[in-house]
Amino acid sequence: MIRALVFAAALATLTACATPPPSSGDEVQRLAAEIQSLGPDIDPEEATRAARIAHAYTAQLVQEYKITDPPLIHNAKVNKGLRPRGLCWHWAEDIERRLDQEQFRTLEMHRAIANADNPFRIDHSTAIISRKGESMYDGVVLDPWRYGGVLFWSPLVEDTRYEWVPREEVLEKRRQEQVGQLTRLALN
């Protein structure tokens, strides 16, 4: 019975990660409008450029990462050395790095991690774009991993699938836990 439940949960997870949301209209323009709505001082040209780059670079990374499978299967291939990159943090790192190259005046990038404290789920990384000077919580999630190379985007507050935490907070907590473990080992 437990095996059947575990299998069903794994299958549901694989299916959920493999099915992109329905696409309607011009995605680049819709994302540009969402970015523009982050504040009245967002440069419309920057919003459009960010949206265009996010979509085009996602397509480029699909080729570079050799994406042919749903995200979790691709992850297994990366972990076995059969694919070069394509884990969620690779997507987040590469999208953030590419958009940072633009040196936007009115926009800035953030990184976030979800599920870091959940022992039953693998943690998940993403990039977030916000108005310059705002926190990631006021931004738009840019997640090309979630649907295997199809760019998912949403205002962070509307992304109910994940509870995003600033990457720096998660990494600092992990560093403190490692220091604690090393201290305990040294005392024993």
N, C-alpha and C positions, 0 to 999 in steps of 0.2 A: 504494500500500500504506500509506504513512504517513498519507495523507488518510483512508483507511478506519479506521485505528487511532484517529486523532484524533476522527473522527465517532463511533465506537463508544464511546470514553471519554466524550465529551460527552453522548451519549445515556444512558449508564449513570449519569452524574452527575445529569442531569435526572430520570431515573426514580427514583433513590435519594432525591432531595430531595422528590419528589412523593408518595411512598407512606408515609402515616403508619403507625406500628406498630399492631397490632391492639389495640383497646380492650376491656378486660374489667372489669366491676364499676364501682363509683363512683370515678371518677378524683379527685374532690376529696378524698374520704376517704382514698384511697390516698396521695395526695400529703401530706395532713395527717399521716398516720401516719409517712411517711418523714421529714418535717421533725421531728416529735416524737421520732423515734429518734436525732436528732443529739446528744441528751444528756438526762440525767435532769432538768436544770434548765430545759428548754424549757417554757414556759407552753403547756399544751394549747390554750387559747383562741387564743393567738397563732399556733400552728401551723395551726389550723383556719382562722383568718381569713386568714393568708397564702396558704394553698392555695385558698380560695374566691376571694380577690382575683386571684390569678395566673390562674385559669381564666376568671373573669368578665371581667377586663381584657383578656385575650387575645381573647375574643369581641368585645369592644368595639373593639379595635384592628383586627380583621379588617374591621369596617364602616368605620372611619375611614380605613384605608389602602386600602380598596376592593380587597381581595384576591379575585381570581377565577382566579388561575393558580398553577402551581408556583413556588417561591421564585426560581429563577434567571430565569424569564420575567418575574415581577413586578419583580425587580431591574432588568431591561432597561427596563421601562416607567417605573420611577422615574427611572432615569438619563436617559431621553429626555423627562422632564417630563410623562409621561402619567398618573402616579400621584403622590400627595403624599408618601408615606413608605412604608416597608416593607422597607428594607434591614435586614440583620441587626442592625447597630448601632442602628438606630431602635428595633427591638423591645427590645433589651437596655436602651437608655437609658430608654425609656418604662416598661418593667416595673420597672426599678430605682427610677426616680423615684416611681412609684405606690406601691410597697411601702415605700419610705423615708418616705412621708407618714404611715404608720401609727405611726412612732416606737416600734417594738418594743423591749421591754426585754430580751428573751432571744434575739433574732434580729438578724442584720445582713446587709446586701447587699454583694456584690462584683461586679466586672466582670472578664471574661477575654476573651482573643483567642487563636484557634488559627490555625495555618498562616501566621503572620506571616513566617517565614523560608523558606517553601516557594515557590519561583518558579513551580511548576506548579499551585498551588492558590490560589484567592482566600482571603484571610484571613476569619475568621468570628468574630463577637462574640456574647457571651451574658452573661446575669446569673446569679449564683449566690447562693443563700441559705444561711447557715450559722448555727451557734450563736454568740451574741455573744462576741467575743474570739477566735474560732477563725479559721484561715485559710480561704481559698476551697477549698483541697484537702480540707477536711473537710466541705464543703457539698454542696448539691443544685443541679445545673444546671437552670435554667429557660429553655428555648429554644423560643419560639413560631415562630421563623423556619424552622427545619429542615423542618417539614412544612407550611409554608404556612398558618399560623394555627391549627394543632392543637398545643397545648402539649406539647412533649416535656420530660420531667423524668427525672432519674436522679442517683444519687449520683455525684459527679465521678469517683471512682475506678472506677466501672463504665461510664463513657462512653468506650468505647474508640475511638469514631469520630474523636475530636479529642484533641489534646494541648493542654490549656488552659494558658495562661500569664497571670499577672496583667496586666491592661490597663496598669497604670502602668509595668511593666517594658518592655512592647512600645513604648509611647509614648516612654519615656526613650531607648531604643535608637534609635528613629527620629529623635529630636531630636539625639542625638549624631552620627548619620550625616549629618544635614543640616548641622550645624556643621562637620563634617569636609569636606563638599563645598564649603561656602562658603569655608572657610579655604583649600582647594586652589585655588579660583577666584581668590581675592584674591591669592594668591602667584604666580599665572601672569600 
